[in-house]
Amino acid sequence: MSKDKNNKDNSGDPRSSIPSAGLIVVILAASTISVMAGTTVSPIINKMRIALGVSSIAASFIITTHSLFVALFSPVVGHVIDRIGTRKPLIFGLFLYAAAGGSGLLISSYWPLLGSRAFMGIAVAMVFVAITVIITDLFQGTDRALMMGRRVGATNFGGVIWPLLGGFLGAYSWHLPFAIYLIGLPLALLVLMTLPETHHKAMRSGTGKESILGVFKSVPQLIIVYGLVLLTTMVLFTIVVFLPQLLSESGITDPMIIGLFISILTLATGATAFAYDKIKADLPYRYIVRSALAMWTIALATIALTSSELIIAAAVALTGIGLGVMLPALLVWVGDISPPAFSGRTISLMGTFAYLGQFLTPAVLGPIEPTVGLRGIFLTMGFLSVFVLLFLTLRHERNVRKKGN
């Protein structure tokens, strides 16, 4: 799949040969655990709230606390990867993920459970950044777009399975869904057996004279990408965190049914992402971004204004389609514009903003719920989406006029 497949004499360059099908499967399988971190236990949020005797907002932090620690530790992970490569952080991250996530099987009180989610966040930071850098190192051009689309697609198809399985197990005990996180153990062993180091060439290519701040000055588009990453994950977790509570207000409390709604989101995201390379073609990134923002505006406003379960399901699917084009676009975009020697650090900041958005979703939107209600939360996110859409459109038109002058 690599464009450098004819340069097999370039030793040390991971792109000098085509990655094996087995290695690609391992990469895609490991990619699924980031979305699994939150969506697996989302269907049992109401059960956990009752069992632990905490408020709705406190229960929401069980889903999103890991996000804060991904945000905090991603830059550290990126710096480590640019120094020692991707393989060791990925393997260690998968082992830690299994240990921290699986500990929920044994924990029965709120604060220790929250602590375990913090350690899981550190593990997710290692896996998220390492996988993204690996794909950036191994693939170029249209192959990179194809692989990123597959990566997001695989992640979200995993997200179809994990909420359903979490809801099924949660019907028996709210502890059982935490067993799903143990999948990190076999994945770590598979990575150990199949993945070579991929980051050698990028580590050698830096001059040592440029700093990360210098990269931001020379590539200001990175700031726009990070802002869009923040919004994207806030949209995603508005559905994950607040839709189960909205459905509960309408009398839908069965964890399996709630898991089905979450699976609609991830299925739509995954199916769209798998077709991303065909959707992208020669389209500029700005068209893809605007399309996603328009879809979110319509979908979130629809959820806020309707009581029909079928219409809500359709709006959730439309939200997923927008996520399916936006997520791979942002991942490929940051890889395209980042200097190779800094790819670990620039990509790690995507993790920072992505998971900061997840953590901020209940932290920012939760306190306004008593005033605006759950439907008001969805309407607020719809307004935010259209505001960003208008801002980017006007910004582009202003830049075009400046170039014309």
C-alpha positions as CSV (number, residue, x, y, z in Angstrom):
1,M,0.0,0.0,0.0
2,S,2.9,2.3,0.5
3,K,4.0,4.7,-2.2
4,D,7.6,3.9,-1.4
5,K,7.2,0.2,-2.1
6,N,9.7,0.3,-4.9
7,N,12.5,1.6,-2.6
8,K,13.2,-1.6,-0.8
9,D,16.9,-0.8,-0.5
10,N,16.2,2.0,1.9
11,S,17.0,0.2,5.1
12,G,15.5,1.7,8.3
13,D,12.6,3.3,6.4
14,P,9.4,1.6,7.5
15,R,7.7,2.8,4.4
16,S,10.2,0.9,2.1
17,S,7.9,-2.1,2.0
18,I,4.2,-2.8,2.1
19,P,2.9,-3.5,5.6
20,S,1.6,-7.0,5.9
21,A,-2.1,-7.7,6.1
22,G,-1.6,-9.1,9.6
23,L,0.2,-6.0,10.8
24,I,-2.6,-3.8,9.4
25,V,-5.2,-5.9,11.3
26,V,-3.3,-5.5,14.5
27,I,-3.1,-1.8,14.0
28,L,-6.8,-1.5,13.3
29,A,-7.7,-3.8,16.3
30,A,-5.6,-1.7,18.7
31,S,-7.3,1.4,17.3
32,T,-10.7,0.3,18.7
33,I,-9.8,0.7,22.3
34,S,-9.9,4.5,22.4
35,V,-13.6,4.8,21.7
36,M,-14.2,1.7,23.8
37,A,-13.0,3.5,26.9
38,G,-16.1,5.6,27.2
39,T,-18.8,3.9,25.1
40,T,-18.5,0.5,26.8
41,V,-19.9,1.7,30.1
42,S,-22.2,4.4,28.7
43,P,-25.2,2.1,28.6
44,I,-24.8,1.4,32.3
45,I,-24.4,5.0,33.5
46,N,-27.8,5.0,35.2
47,K,-27.1,1.7,36.9
48,M,-23.8,2.9,38.2
49,R,-25.3,6.2,39.4
50,I,-27.8,4.3,41.5
51,A,-25.4,1.6,42.7
52,L,-22.8,4.1,43.7
53,G,-25.3,6.6,45.1
54,V,-24.0,9.6,43.1
55,S,-25.6,12.4,41.0
56,S,-25.9,12.3,37.2
57,I,-23.0,14.7,36.8
58,A,-20.8,12.6,39.1
59,A,-21.7,9.4,37.2
60,S,-20.8,11.2,33.9
61,F,-17.3,11.7,35.1
62,I,-16.9,7.9,35.3
63,I,-17.2,7.9,31.5
64,T,-15.0,10.9,30.9
65,T,-12.3,11.1,33.6
66,H,-9.9,9.1,31.5
67,S,-10.3,11.9,28.9
68,L,-8.7,14.5,31.2
69,F,-5.7,12.2,31.7
70,V,-5.3,11.5,28.0
71,A,-5.3,15.3,27.5
72,L,-2.7,15.8,30.2
73,F,-0.3,13.0,29.2
74,S,-0.6,13.0,25.4
75,P,2.2,15.7,25.0
76,V,4.4,13.6,27.3
77,V,3.7,10.5,25.2
78,G,4.4,12.4,22.0
79,H,7.8,13.6,23.3
80,V,8.7,10.1,24.4
81,I,7.7,8.7,21.0
82,D,9.8,11.2,19.1
83,R,12.8,10.1,21.3
84,I,12.4,6.3,21.6
85,G,9.8,5.3,18.9
86,T,6.3,3.9,18.9
87,R,6.6,0.2,19.8
88,K,7.4,0.3,23.5
89,P,4.8,3.0,24.4
90,L,2.1,1.1,22.5
91,I,2.8,-2.3,24.1
92,F,3.0,-0.8,27.6
93,G,-0.1,1.3,27.0
94,L,-2.1,-1.8,26.0
95,F,-1.1,-3.7,29.2
96,L,-1.9,-0.7,31.4
97,Y,-5.3,-0.4,29.6
98,A,-6.2,-3.9,30.5
99,A,-5.1,-3.6,34.1
100,A,-6.8,-0.2,34.8
101,G,-10.0,-0.9,32.8
102,G,-10.5,-4.4,34.1
103,S,-10.1,-3.3,37.7
104,G,-13.7,-2.1,37.5
105,L,-14.7,-5.7,37.9
106,L,-13.6,-5.5,41.5
107,I,-14.2,-1.9,42.6
108,S,-17.5,-1.0,44.2
109,S,-17.0,2.6,45.4
110,Y,-16.9,5.9,43.5
111,W,-13.5,7.4,44.1
112,P,-11.4,4.2,43.6
113,L,-13.3,3.7,40.4
114,L,-12.6,7.2,39.3
115,G,-8.9,6.6,40.1
116,S,-8.8,3.5,37.9
117,R,-10.2,5.6,35.0
118,A,-7.4,8.1,35.4
119,F,-4.8,5.3,34.9
120,M,-6.8,4.1,31.9
121,G,-6.5,7.6,30.5
122,I,-2.7,7.4,30.6
123,A,-2.9,4.1,28.7
124,V,-5.3,5.5,26.1
125,A,-2.8,8.4,25.5
126,M,-0.1,5.9,24.8
127,V,-2.2,3.9,22.4
128,F,-3.9,6.8,20.6
129,V,-0.7,8.7,19.9
130,A,1.4,5.6,19.0
131,I,-1.2,4.3,16.5
132,T,-1.6,7.6,14.8
133,V,2.1,8.1,14.4
134,I,2.6,4.5,13.2
135,I,0.0,5.1,10.4
136,T,1.6,8.5,9.5
137,D,5.0,6.8,9.3
138,L,3.9,3.8,7.3
139,F,1.6,5.5,4.8
140,Q,1.7,8.5,2.4
141,G,-0.8,10.4,0.2
142,T,-3.9,8.5,-0.8
143,D,-2.7,5.4,1.1
144,R,-2.7,7.5,4.3
145,A,-6.2,8.7,3.7
146,L,-7.3,5.2,3.0
147,M,-5.7,3.8,6.2
148,M,-6.9,6.7,8.4
149,G,-10.4,6.1,7.1
150,R,-10.1,2.4,7.9
151,R,-8.7,3.2,11.3
152,V,-11.7,5.5,12.2
153,G,-14.0,2.9,10.6
154,A,-12.6,0.0,12.6
155,T,-12.7,2.1,15.8
156,N,-16.4,2.9,15.3
157,F,-17.4,-0.6,14.2
158,G,-15.8,-1.6,17.5
159,G,-18.0,1.0,19.0
160,V,-21.0,-0.7,17.6
161,I,-20.1,-4.0,19.3
162,W,-18.8,-2.6,22.7
163,P,-21.9,-0.6,23.7
164,L,-24.2,-3.5,22.8
165,L,-22.0,-6.0,24.7
166,G,-21.7,-3.5,27.6
167,G,-25.4,-3.1,27.7
168,F,-25.9,-6.9,27.6
169,L,-23.5,-7.6,30.4
170,G,-24.8,-4.6,32.3
171,A,-28.2,-6.2,32.4
172,Y,-26.7,-8.8,34.8
173,S,-24.3,-6.6,36.8
174,W,-22.9,-3.1,36.3
175,H,-19.4,-4.6,37.1
176,L,-19.4,-7.0,34.1
177,P,-18.9,-4.5,31.3
178,F,-15.5,-3.7,32.7
179,A,-14.3,-7.2,31.7
180,I,-14.3,-6.0,28.1
181,Y,-11.2,-3.8,28.8
182,L,-9.2,-7.0,29.3
183,I,-8.9,-7.2,25.5
184,G,-5.8,-5.0,25.9
185,L,-3.8,-8.1,27.0
186,P,-4.1,-10.2,23.8
187,L,-3.6,-7.0,21.7
188,A,-0.4,-6.2,23.6
189,L,0.9,-9.7,22.8
190,L,0.0,-9.4,19.1
191,V,1.8,-6.0,18.8
192,L,4.8,-7.5,20.5
193,M,4.9,-10.3,17.9
194,T,4.1,-8.3,14.7
195,L,5.0,-4.6,15.0
196,P,8.5,-3.4,14.1
197,E,9.7,0.1,15.1
198,T,8.3,2.6,12.6
199,H,9.6,6.0,13.8
200,H,13.4,5.7,13.1
201,K,13.4,7.8,9.9
202,A,11.3,10.6,11.4
203,M,13.6,10.8,14.5
204,R,16.7,11.1,12.3
205,S,15.2,13.8,10.0
206,G,15.1,16.7,12.6
207,T,17.8,19.3,12.5
208,G,17.5,20.0,16.3
209,K,17.2,23.7,15.6
210,E,13.4,24.0,15.4
211,S,11.1,24.0,18.4
212,I,7.4,22.9,18.7
213,L,6.6,26.6,19.0
214,G,8.4,27.3,15.8
215,V,6.3,24.6,14.1
216,F,3.1,26.4,15.2
217,K,4.4,29.6,13.7
218,S,5.4,28.0,10.4
219,V,2.2,25.9,10.2
220,P,-0.7,28.0,11.8
221,Q,-3.2,25.6,10.3
222,L,-2.4,23.3,13.2
223,I,-4.3,25.6,15.6
224,I,-7.5,25.4,13.4
225,V,-7.1,21.6,13.4
226,Y,-6.9,21.4,17.1
227,G,-9.9,23.6,17.6
228,L,-11.9,21.4,15.3
229,V,-10.7,18.3,17.2
230,L,-12.0,19.8,20.4
231,L,-15.4,20.5,18.9
232,T,-15.7,17.1,17.2
233,T,-15.2,15.2,20.5
234,M,-17.6,17.5,22.3
235,V,-20.2,16.6,19.7
236,L,-19.5,12.9,20.1
237,F,-19.7,12.9,23.8
238,T,-22.8,15.1,23.9
239,I,-24.4,12.0,22.4
240,V,-22.6,9.5,24.5
241,V,-23.1,11.2,27.9
242,F,-26.4,13.1,27.6
243,L,-28.5,11.0,25.1
244,P,-28.9,8.1,27.6
245,Q,-30.2,10.6,30.1
246,L,-32.5,12.2,27.6
247,L,-33.9,8.8,26.6
248,S,-34.4,8.0,30.3
249,E,-36.6,11.1,30.6
250,S,-38.7,9.6,27.8
251,G,-39.1,6.3,29.6
252,I,-36.3,4.4,27.8
253,T,-34.2,2.9,30.6
254,D,-33.3,-0.6,29.2
255,P,-29.4,-0.6,28.8
256,M,-29.7,-2.7,25.6
257,I,-32.0,-0.1,24.0
258,I,-29.7,2.7,25.1
259,G,-26.7,0.8,23.8
260,L,-28.5,0.4,20.4
261,F,-28.8,4.2,20.1
262,I,-25.0,4.6,20.8
263,S,-24.3,1.9,18.3
264,I,-26.3,3.7,15.6
265,L,-23.9,6.6,16.1
266,T,-20.7,4.5,15.8
267,L,-22.1,2.4,12.9
268,A,-22.8,5.5,10.9
269,T,-19.4,6.9,11.8
270,G,-17.6,3.7,10.9
271,A,-19.4,3.1,7.6
272,T,-18.7,6.7,6.4
273,A,-15.1,6.6,7.5
274,F,-14.4,3.4,5.6
275,A,-15.5,5.3,2.4
276,Y,-13.4,8.4,3.4
277,D,-10.7,8.0,0.7
278,K,-13.4,8.0,-2.0
279,I,-15.3,11.0,-0.4
280,K,-12.1,12.9,0.0
281,A,-10.8,12.5,-3.6
282,D,-9.5,15.9,-4.5
283,L,-11.8,17.9,-2.2
284,P,-10.1,20.5,0.0
285,Y,-10.3,19.9,3.7
286,R,-12.5,23.0,4.2
287,Y,-15.4,21.4,2.2
288,I,-15.3,18.3,4.3
289,V,-15.2,20.3,7.5
290,R,-18.1,22.6,6.5
291,S,-20.2,19.6,5.5
292,A,-19.7,17.9,8.9
293,L,-20.5,21.1,10.7
294,A,-23.7,21.6,8.7
295,M,-24.8,18.0,9.5
296,W,-24.2,18.5,13.2
297,T,-26.2,21.7,13.3
298,I,-29.2,20.0,11.8
299,A,-28.9,16.7,13.8
300,L,-28.3,18.3,17.2
301,A,-31.1,20.8,16.8
302,T,-33.4,17.9,15.7
303,I,-32.6,15.9,18.8
304,A,-33.4,19.0,20.9
305,L,-36.8,19.7,19.3
306,T,-38.3,16.2,18.7
307,S,-39.7,13.5,21.0
308,S,-39.9,10.9,18.2
309,E,-37.6,7.9,18.9
310,L,-37.2,7.2,15.1
311,I,-36.4,10.9,14.3
312,I,-33.9,11.0,17.2
313,A,-32.3,7.8,15.8
314,A,-32.0,9.4,12.3
315,A,-30.5,12.5,13.8
316,V,-27.9,10.4,15.7
317,A,-27.1,8.6,12.4
318,L,-26.6,12.0,10.7
319,T,-24.3,13.1,13.6
320,G,-22.3,9.9,12.9
321,I,-22.0,10.6,9.2
322,G,-20.5,14.0,10.1
323,L,-18.0,12.3,12.5
324,G,-17.1,9.8,9.8
325,V,-15.8,12.4,7.5
326,M,-14.4,14.8,10.1
327,L,-12.3,12.4,12.1
328,P,-10.2,10.9,9.3
329,A,-9.9,14.3,7.7
330,L,-8.4,15.8,10.8
331,L,-6.0,12.9,11.4
332,V,-4.7,13.0,7.8
333,W,-4.6,16.8,7.7
334,V,-2.3,17.0,10.8
335,G,-0.1,14.3,9.4
336,D,0.2,16.1,6.0
337,I,1.2,19.5,7.5
338,S,3.5,18.3,10.4
339,P,7.3,18.0,10.0
340,P,8.2,14.3,10.4
341,A,10.6,14.9,13.3
342,F,7.8,16.6,15.3
343,S,4.9,14.2,14.3
344,G,4.8,12.6,17.7
345,R,4.3,15.9,19.4
346,T,1.9,17.5,16.9
347,I,-0.2,14.3,16.8
348,S,-0.1,14.0,20.6
349,L,-1.7,17.4,20.8
350,M,-4.6,16.1,18.8
351,G,-5.0,13.6,21.6
352,T,-4.8,16.4,24.1
353,F,-7.6,18.4,22.5
354,A,-9.7,15.4,21.6
355,Y,-9.8,14.1,25.1
356,L,-10.0,17.5,26.7
357,G,-13.2,17.9,24.7
358,Q,-14.5,14.7,26.1
359,F,-13.8,15.8,29.6
360,L,-15.2,19.3,29.1
361,T,-18.4,18.0,27.7
362,P,-20.0,17.1,31.1
363,A,-17.9,19.7,32.9
364,V,-19.2,22.6,30.8
365,L,-22.6,21.4,29.7
366,G,-23.6,19.6,32.9
367,P,-23.9,22.7,35.0
368,I,-26.2,24.4,32.5
369,E,-28.6,21.4,32.5
370,P,-30.7,22.6,35.5
371,T,-31.3,25.8,33.6
372,V,-31.8,24.8,30.0
373,G,-32.6,21.1,30.4
374,L,-31.2,18.1,28.5
375,R,-32.8,19.3,25.3
376,G,-31.2,22.7,25.8
377,I,-27.8,21.0,25.9
378,F,-28.3,19.6,22.4
379,L,-29.5,22.9,21.1
380,T,-26.5,24.6,22.6
381,M,-24.2,22.3,20.7
382,G,-26.1,22.9,17.5
383,F,-25.6,26.6,17.9
384,L,-21.9,26.1,18.5
385,S,-21.6,24.0,15.3
386,V,-23.3,26.6,13.1
387,F,-21.2,29.4,14.7
388,V,-17.9,27.6,13.9
389,L,-19.3,26.9,10.4
390,L,-19.9,30.6,9.8
391,F,-16.6,31.6,11.3
392,L,-14.6,29.3,9.0
393,T,-16.6,30.3,6.0
394,L,-16.1,34.0,6.6
395,R,-12.4,33.4,7.4
396,H,-11.8,31.6,4.1
397,E,-13.6,34.3,2.1
398,R,-11.5,37.0,3.8
399,N,-8.3,35.1,2.9
400,V,-9.5,34.8,-0.7
401,R,-10.1,38.5,-0.9
402,K,-6.7,39.3,0.6
403,K,-5.0,37.1,-2.1
404,G,-7.1,38.7,-4.8
405,N,-5.8,42.1,-3.7
